[in-house]
Amino acid sequence: MQINVESVNSIKKKLNFEIPADKVSAEVDKAYAEIRKHAAIKGFRKGKVPMGLIEKHYGEKMAEDVVKNLISDTYFKAVAEHGIEAVAYPVIENEPLKKGEAFKYSATVEVFPKVELKEYLDLEVQKEKLELDAAVVDARLKEMQERMAQLAPAPEGHAAKLGDFVTFDFKGSMDGVPFEGGAAEDFQLELGSGRFIPGFEEQMVGLTAGAATTITVTFPEGYGSAELAGKPAQFEIVVKEIKSKELPELNDDFAKEFGEEFETLDLLKAKLAEMNQAQEEARIAGDLRERVFRALVQKNDLEVPEAMVDRQVQMMLDNTKQRLASQRMSLEMMGMTDDTYKAQFRGVAKDQVKGSLIVEAVADKEGVQVTEEEFEAQLEQISAQSGQPIEKVEQLYKTNERAKESLMAQMREDKAVQFIIERAKVTEVPKAEIAENK
């Protein structure tokens, strides 16, 4: 068998194969023999069908099976023998299979790039200065207060306002014709929540229980239903009931609702301030990491396989969907689809892949390793953050080799990034200024 390997570019190789005619003929005979065992042709018993009929009726299946077997038997061996680190399945191009003739095919595959480190020490990067705002704690308290609010029927004659919960019937139509999904009874809506079409909730402000009116709105251009998108509609509504929120007082009793450790409101505020500081520190650290990655890419740019970018942007999409779901939101509510998200953030994903590869090269060059003690400490941290018993966390990472390797790889990258940051020229800058230079 002849194999020729050519470099298409720094991240792509093409393997050209020529399999001898005798090997092809042997595989063809073998495939027909296997097909003959199970072939069902009227008038013949299984295993007794003449080979001429087998070739006539099963020629395409034979060719498909043989091509698949020949490629499987030769491609993976060649990749291993030539030390090719493929990042995805290859693109196969082949000539038609003919018994008695050599079979030729090519496999074009993306490979891990070789990183040539140029500059990674003494990088000049900006870091956002930690500036805590007391208003954030007040806002968080307000959210907690809102969640503990009780709904009470509004007094007679009460005019609905933003924040009120209104129960009403509605019937939607376009040019007098009702549309599917445009009607409901006893529907409850919090005015100002943004759950309805833009402009709908605002027109309900000022209505009283028993009021009947018609609201006219225009569906957004990007609305889920193409039949309604961008078109005006009328909704006949009848207000049945209005309930207002009764907020609990912010006092020590309020604080105690969130745990025995909060005997006073001041203790609860102190905990919220501590959590806010931890979140801000984590956000700033994440932002600094991104800036280090960008600086590394600027100094050590390289080509990266599209398959790796595809995987990264898919992971980003999955994480975004999970985060939105935890907030009872969706990608569609943000005016995006899977495809538009991937298109918008593909550049970010590509830089992240580049940054990770460069950091890995730094870790290799500097001999950065994760010790067993550091691994054990990380498991303890995961246990504390997730609230899971340490035994359960250890079982996951010590019995699942892939999970352990993934965690160790992430820890090694984090350690290498920290190595780079400690040797970088980091300048702290106020948030307003750093945003301009991002």
MITOR-780197 format. One record per residue (C-alpha): residue in one letter; z, y, x. Coordinates in steps of 0.02 Angstrom, whole numbers, plus 32768, in hexadecimal, padded with zeros to 4 digits. Last residue first. Example, Ala and Ser with C-alpha at 12.3 -4.5 7.8 and 13.67 -1.06 7.14 Angstrom:
// MITOR-780197
S81657FCB82AC/A81867F1F8267/
// end
This chain:
// MITOR-780197
K8518892C7DCA/N852089DA7E18/E853B8A3B7D77/A85B889BA7D36/I861989CA7DD8/E86388A827DB7/A86838A717D0A/K86E789D87D40/P873B8A317DD1/V870689F17E7E/E875C897C7EF8/T86F689627F96/V86E588B47FDF/K86A088A28090/A868E87E68095/R86ED876780FD/E876C873A8078/I86E1873C7FF7/I867A86BB8058/F870C86418069/Q8736865D7FB1/V8683862C7F85/A869685907FF2/K8738855F7F98/D86E885787EEE/E8653850E7F23/R86C784857F63/M872A848A7EC0/Q868A847A7E5B/A865183E77EC4/M86FD83937EB4/L86F783A77DF7/S8648835C7DEC/E867582CD7E62/K871182A67DFC/A86B282A47D57/R862C82337DA3/E86AE81BC7DE9/N870681A67D42/T87A981487D60/K880081D07DC4/Y87C282677D63/L87E4822D7CB2/Q887F81C67CD9/E88C982567D3A/V88B382CB7CA5/K8906824D7C31/E899882337CA8/I89AD82EF7CBD/P89CF82FE7C03/Q895583747BAB/G898584297B89/S88D884617BC2/Q891384E67C3D/A89A784837C80/S894683E17C92/I88B384397CE5/Q892D848A7D5F/E897E83E37D89/L88D183977DA4/Q88A884277E19/A894684067E7E/E8911834F7E93/F886683867ED3/E88B584037F4A/E8926837B7F91/E889083067FA3/T883B838A800C/V879D83E77FD9/Q872684078069/V86D2849D80B8/G867E846A815C/E863A85188180/K858484E18182/D8594846C80EC/A85F784EB8085/V8579857280B1/A84EB84FF8077/E854984E07FD4/V855C859C7FBF/I84A085B17FD5/L847B852A7F55/S84F685747ED9/G84AE86237EEE/K83FB85E77ED3/V842E858A7E35/Q848C86237DF6/D83F886937E1E/K838586217DB9/A83FE861E7D26/V840486DC7D23/G834686E37D22/R833F86637C96/F83B686CB7C2D/Q833D87247BB8/A82C086957BAA/K834886147B8C/Y839886807B06/T82F086A07AB2/D82CB85E57AAE/D837585B07A6A/T8368863679E3/M83B486E479E0/G83E9876B7965/M84A1875E7990/M84C1870B78E8/E843C868C7919/L849E865F79B6/S85338634794A/M85DD8679791D/R8682863078E7/Q86D686707987/S86E985BE79CB/A863385A47998/L860086397A03/R865485ED7A9C/Q860585437A7C/K855985907A65/T856B85F47B05/N859E85587B66/D850884F87B25/L849185877B52/M84DA85977C01/M84C684DB7C1A/Q841284E67BDF/V83F485787C57/Q8437850F7CE6/R83D484737CBB/D833084D27CAF/V8355852E7D52/M836D84877DA9/A82C884477D60/E827284E77D97/P829584BA7E4B/V82DA85487EB6/E828285B97F32/L82F086147FAE/D834486BB7FCE/N83C886C58057/K8401877B8063/Q83D887AF7FB1/V841087057F70/L84B787167FC9/A84D287C47F82/R84AB87857ED2/F852586F47EE7/V85AC87697F29/R859087DC7E93/E85A087487E1C/R864387147E6F/L868487C67E60/D865F87C27DA5/G86BD871F7D94/A875287657DF3/I874D88007D84/R874E87947CE7/A87DC87277D29/E884387C27D56/E8820880B7CAA/Q8855876B7C53/A88F5875F7CBA/Q891E88167C96/N890187FD7BDC/M897187647BDB/E89FD87C57C30/A89E988577BB8/L89F087DF7B25/K8A8E87907B6D/A8ADF883C7B83/K8AB0886C7AD1/L8B0387CD7A8F/L8BA087F27AF3/D8BA288A47AB1/L8B94886479FF/T8C3788077A17/E8C7287537A16/F8BCB87157A55/E8BF986707AAA/E8C11861E7A00/G8B5A862C79D9/F8AD486947984/E8B3086BB78E2/K8BBF8701794A/A8B55879A7974/F8B4787CC78BC/D8C0387C078A8/D8C168831793F/N8BAA88B878F1/L8AF588E078C9/E8AFD88E3780C/P8A95886477AE/L89EC88A1776B/E89C7889A76B1/K890C888576A0/S88B988BD7600/K886F88537576/I87E6888774FF/E87AF881F746B/K871A880073FB/V86938877743B/V85EC885673E7/I8551885E7454/E8495886D7439/F8444885E74E3/Q839B88AC7509/A832E887E759C/P82C388D7761E/K825D8871769C/G826B8867775A/A828C87AC775B/L8294876076AC/E820686DF76B0/A822486C3776C/S82D386847745/G8346869377DD/Y8344875377E0/G82F687A1787B/E82A98835781F/P8350885777C9/F83548849770A/T834A88EF76B1/V83D289247636/T83E1895F7582/I8485894B7525/T848B89457468/T852B89697409/A85B4891E739F/A866A895873AF/G86F288E87366/A8766890273FB/T873F89A77452/L86B189DC74C4/G86D18A5E754B/V868A89F775DC/M860C897A7598/Q857A89DB75E3/E85C489C57692/E85C78909767B/F850D88FE7658/G84CE897376E0/P84A688EC775E/I849488427706/F853B87ED76ED/R85BC87A77765/G85DB884D77BD/S8697884377A4/G869F88F77763/L86C988C576B2/E871A881A76B1/L86B587B17639/Q86E5873475B2/F865D86E77545/D869786BF7496/E85E586947461/A854A868674CD/A849286B874D1/G840D86D57556/G83FF86257599/E834C8615755D/F82FC86B77523/P8303870C7478/V8265876C7446/G827E8821740D/D821D886C749E/M828F88077512/S832B87BF74C4/G83E2879F74E9/K84688771746C/F851F87957495/D85CC87697456/F866587BB74A3/T870A87A374FE/V873288347573/F87A588287609/D87D688D4764A/G87C089027702/L8745898E76DE/K877389DF7639/A876B89AA7582/A87A48A2E7505/H884889FE74B2/G88418A1C73F6/E88C8899B73D3/P89318975746D/A88E6890374F2/P8912884A74E5/A896E88127583/L892A87C0761F/Q89A6879B76A9/A898C87D2775D/M89B9875B77E8/R890B87617835/E8908881F7829/Q89AE882C7887/M896C87BD7910/E88D1882B791D/K893D88C87921/L89A8887D79AA/R890A885D7A0F/A88D3891179F6/D897D89517A2F/V897388E27AC9/V88C489247AF0/A890189D87AD8/A897389C07B6F/D88D889C47BDE/L88E1896A7C85/E887489A47D16/L884A891F7D97/K87C889677E0D/E871E89167DFD/K86E388C87E9E/Q865089057F03/V85F7889E7F86/E85C288B6803B/L85A8880D808B/D860187F88133/L85CE87418141/Y854286EF80DE/E84A68720813B/K841386B3816F/L84318605812B/E8395859A811F/V83A98537807F/K833B849D806F/P830384907FBB/F832C83F97F51/V828B83A77F19/E820E83BC7E8B/V819983297E72/T80DF830B7E6C/A80B482527E5D/S8002821C7E82/Y7FA281817E4D/K7F2281087E91/F7F0880537E60/A7E9A7FEA7ED2/E7E147F857E7A/G7E0C7ED17E41/K7E507EF87D95/K7E327FAD7D66/L7EBB802A7D39/P7E7B80D87D10/E7EAA815D7D91/N7F5881A47D95/E7FB882477D88/I807682407D7C/V80E982D97D72/P818C82A37DC2/Y823882927D74/A82B583147DAC/V831683547E43/A82C382E37EC5/E831582D37F6F/I828982857FD8/G82C9821D8068/H821F81CC808A/E825F811B806C/A82C2814B7FD1/V823181A87F7E/A81B9811A7FAD/K822A80967F5F/F823A80FD7EC0/Y817D81137EB0/T814380617ED8/D818F7FE77E5C/S819C80667DCD/I80E8809F7DE7/L80A57FED7DEA/N810E7FBA7D54/K80D8804E7CE7/V802280377D17/V802E7F7D7CF0/D807E7F957C46/E8003801B7C0D/A7F6D7FB97C4C/M7FA97F1C7BF2/K7FC87F7C7B52/E7F187FC27B58/G7EC87F197B79/Y7F277EC37AEE/H7EA17E967A70/K7E0C7E737AE1/E7E6E7E327B75/I7ED17DBD7B06/L7E327D857AAF/G7DE47D557B56/M7E867D047B8C/P7E7A7C867AFF/V7F147C877A8C/K7F817BED7AAB/G80297C3F7AD1/K804D7C627A1B/R7FDF7BF379AE/F7F317C2B7984/G7ED47C4878E3/K7F107CF978C8/I7F447D4F7969/A7FFB7D617998/A801C7D827A4F/H80CB7D537A8C/K80AA7CE47B22/R7FFE7D327B3D/I804D7DDB7B60/E80B07D937BF2/A80167D3E7C3A/Y7FB27DDE7C22/A80347E417C83/K803A7DC47D13/D7F7D7DBF7D20/V7F787E7F7D26/E80057E857DA6/A7FAA7E0A7E18/S7F087E6A7E06/V7F5E7F0D7E36/K7FB27EBE7ECF/D7F097E767F05/A7EB57F1F7EEE/P7F2D7F797F63/I7F9C80077F21/E7F6880B67F58/F7FF181377F42/N7FF581F47F59/L80A082477F5D/K80A183017F38/K8135836C7F6C/K818084087F1E/I820C847C7F53/S81CA84CC7FF3/N811584C17FB9/V8095843A7F90/S80D683D18020/E806F83328036/V80A5827D803A/N802381F38051/I804781418020/Q7FD380AE803F/M800080008000/
// end
